[in-house]
């Protein structure tokens, strides 16, 4: 008889090392349950004696299941803390991560934490009918929309036909009763007996608290962090100014071309809130876009790991430095994750519930996203890969043809949403594709090496951004640090291991999809073949933050789930407090990253155009005018358009070249010149042209940001009469 045979007698309790070795062999050993002791019948009590109360003592035996998950988490936290602080050897951190991954994989394979994701919809689904008349109307209105979108302009008829086409395609494909009579009857019944039921339990309070903390991180000190503008913001504000002046473009060609959504959102903000053409206007819309991403991160996390995972993902994403930085800078960057999150959620829920309506909403998210930010062109690729993954799994058996129909419905809705942009793509393909082609090809500059080598190097660097280096662009992050804080980074990597092992064990397509989605959503960054130094870019890879925080939430939620299954309610309470403690550490860390470190980096890296704008505003409001204020050009100095925007005169450009200063010598009004402190020739030229001018130094609180102010007084009639005339 072999020692390993079942007949060999009782086996020893497996240790943690035994389990780890078996996991490496690919044959994890089962964890045997403790066999109950044979019951011994109690002795009958003596006659007349009081009955004895027998208290059974249950011996406690520490098993691997009691330690696997917390030990893996501790090792991952140690590894990421060392990586973020650049302390110790990188190989030590990698070794700790590998050990944490092995133990976490063992825990996931043994199902230490129960899977709390929602199940499939019970009962039969409604019949998938189509309303042919509405679909025919949608085709007609779509044609009219294309015709009305000529010359890259939104017109009244463009909007009317576009809305009619979208309404018709929804009415033609929507599942369920759309009878206007029934809807009116329900509305009338409610109006006769209005009622509103609100339920506020402890879970709702937790979700509300998470949103409140996230709102604090998105909106507090919004005007101050970051404080200064850069040239990209000048370009965007000039486009907003075009909209406010009545130029309603579908695609804005300035600065190699930009999709339109942000500019109309900013124009509405300026009109409704009265913020004008300013950095604050851009920031409000961008921060709102970042905040509106969070509900869908919660919903997607709930699809992957239950409502606890959704709440954890929501909180971690709400306070994190990465999404807060790209939301606060006031550019289009948060529009990428804003539409990735609902597209992924509606795909996941639609395939789980087998409901076409979710795919229609997914199509809306894809279409609007393509109007927002060019990296959103990766979303259709992501959704096609996700549906293909689902069709390859047994769970799609019996529904594969229906799934193809759902995909067709998604594509139909998305195409209707992008109709005006599609017309521009036909009329101006170079404008639409120039930004992409200059990055993935040698159109602007030759590739620095073989394309496939650059791409795989970019993918490697892109995947390292979460734990090591998020790039060198200070406008959207702190150069050289990881994109995730050390707590969220450790949770993200553990979540990835848990999802992978859950997939290997249960073959749920969503576990694999959430992992594959990360490199797909990083493609707008990793496909920068002509400029590999621009990768990783947290803005172009911003869509990847959605699955990244969902995976981190999955790992954080696993703690109380594991504790309840292993330790019972007392253990769950203790480890729930531990998860809350980790969340507080993440909140404190990200507050420091956003409001201290990144705020300081942006303040020191950007030129102080707001201070220059204040000088110009004071001059124009006292002795001068805006059109007699000038900024003398100097290499690698300020963007003179930003000075004008900060001064309250957007659309102006105060730039004047040093060799053109002589053209201003005949100006009789007061003039103001802002000069770089190193531009000695310009100072000498101005002194020779305007001997009555006064030169002063404007001191900045930041080192290296001082500038010179040269003020020329106005030439009055008295001044002219007092001027001596030359003798004949």
SULMOUR-V929448 format. One record per backbone hydrogen bond with DSSP energy under -0.5 kcal/mol. NH is the residue of the N-H (numbers start at 0). CO is the residue of the C=O. Records with the same first field share a line. If there is no record, write none. Layout:
BEGIN
NH=CO ; CO
END
This chain:
BEGIN
4=1
7=4
8=5
18=14
19=15
20=16
21=17
22=18
23=19
24=20
25=21 ; 22
26=21
31=29
40=38
48=45
53=51
54=52
55=53
57=55
58=56
61=59
65=62
66=63
67=63
70=66
71=67
72=68
73=69
74=70
75=71
76=72
77=73
78=74
79=75
80=76
81=77
82=78
83=79
84=80
85=81 ; 82
86=81
92=88
93=89
94=90
95=91
96=92
97=93
98=94
99=95
100=96
101=97
102=98
103=99
104=100
105=101
106=102
107=103
108=104
109=105
110=107
111=106
113=111
115=113
117=301
120=351
128=126
130=171
131=129
134=130
135=131
136=132
137=133
138=134
139=135
140=136
141=137
142=138
143=139
144=140
145=141
146=142
147=143
148=144 ; 145
149=146
151=148
152=149
153=247
154=152
158=154
159=155
160=156
161=157
162=158
163=159
164=160
165=161
166=162
167=163
168=164
169=165
170=166
171=167
172=168
173=169
182=178
183=179
184=180
185=181
186=182
187=183
188=184
189=185
190=186
191=187
192=188
193=190
197=195
199=197
200=198
204=200
205=201
206=202
207=203
208=204
209=205
210=206
211=207
212=208
213=209
214=210
215=211
216=212
217=213
218=214
219=215
221=218
223=220
224=220
225=223
232=229
233=229
234=230
235=231
236=232
237=233
238=234
239=235
240=236
241=237
242=238
243=239
244=240
245=242
246=241
247=245
248=246
249=151
251=257
252=250
256=253
257=251
259=249
260=370
262=259
263=259
264=260
265=261
266=262
267=263
268=264
269=265
270=266
271=267
272=268
273=269
274=268
275=269
277=275
281=277
282=278
283=279
284=280
285=281
286=282
287=283
288=284
289=285
290=286
291=287
292=288 ; 289
293=289 ; 290
296=292
297=293
298=294
299=295
300=296
301=297
302=298
303=299
304=300
305=301
309=305
310=306
311=307
312=308
313=309
314=310
315=311
316=312
317=313
318=314
319=315
321=482
323=319
324=320
325=321
326=322
327=323
328=324
329=326
333=325 ; 330
334=331
335=332
336=332
337=333
338=334 ; 335
339=335
340=336
341=337
342=338
343=339
344=340
345=341
346=342
347=343
348=344
349=345
350=346
351=347
352=348
353=349
354=349
357=354
358=354 ; 355
359=355
360=356
361=357
362=358
363=359
364=360
365=361
366=362
367=363
368=364
369=365
370=366 ; 367
371=368
372=368
375=372
376=373
377=374
378=375
380=376
381=377
382=378
383=379
384=380
385=381
386=382
387=383
388=384
389=385
390=386
391=387 ; 388
392=389
395=392
396=393
398=395
402=398
403=399
404=400
405=401
406=402
407=403
408=404
409=405
410=406
411=407
412=408
413=409
414=410
415=411
416=412
417=413
418=415
421=417
422=418
423=419
424=420
425=421
426=422
427=423
431=427
432=428
433=429
436=432
437=433
438=435
439=435
440=436
442=436
447=528
453=449
454=450
455=451
456=452
457=453
458=454
459=455
460=456
461=457
462=458
463=459
464=461
465=462
466=463
467=463
468=463
469=480
473=471
475=472
478=476
479=470
480=477
482=464
483=465
488=484
489=485
490=486
491=487
492=488
493=489
494=490
495=491
496=492
497=493
498=494
499=495
500=496
501=497
502=498
503=499
504=500
505=501
506=502
508=506
510=507
511=507
512=508
513=509
514=510
515=511
516=512
517=514
518=514
519=515
520=516
521=517
522=519
524=521
525=521
526=522
527=524
528=438 ; 526
529=438
531=528
533=530
534=531
537=469
540=536
541=538
543=540
544=541
545=542
546=542
547=543
548=544
549=545
550=546
551=547
552=548
553=549
554=550
555=551
556=552
557=553
558=554 ; 555
559=555
560=556
561=557
562=558
563=559
564=560
565=561
566=562
567=562 ; 563
570=566
571=567
572=568
573=569
574=570
575=571
576=572
577=573
578=574
579=575
580=576
581=577
582=578
583=579
584=580
585=581
586=582
587=583
588=584
589=585
590=586
591=587
592=588
593=589
594=590
595=591
596=591
597=592
598=593
599=595
600=596
601=597
602=598
603=599
604=600
605=601
608=606
611=607
612=608
613=609
614=610
615=611
616=612
617=613
618=614
619=615
620=616
621=618
623=618
627=624
628=625
629=671
630=653
631=673
632=655
636=633
639=637
641=638
642=638
643=639
644=640
645=641
646=642
647=643 ; 644
648=643
651=648
653=639
655=630
659=656
660=657
662=659
663=660
664=661
666=663
670=711
671=627
672=709
673=629
674=707
676=705
678=675
679=677
682=678
683=679
684=680
685=681
686=682
687=683
688=684
689=685
692=689
693=710
695=708
697=695 ; 706
698=696
704=701
706=697
707=674
708=695
709=672
710=693 ; 708
711=670 ; 709
712=710
714=667
715=713
719=715
720=716
721=717
722=719
END
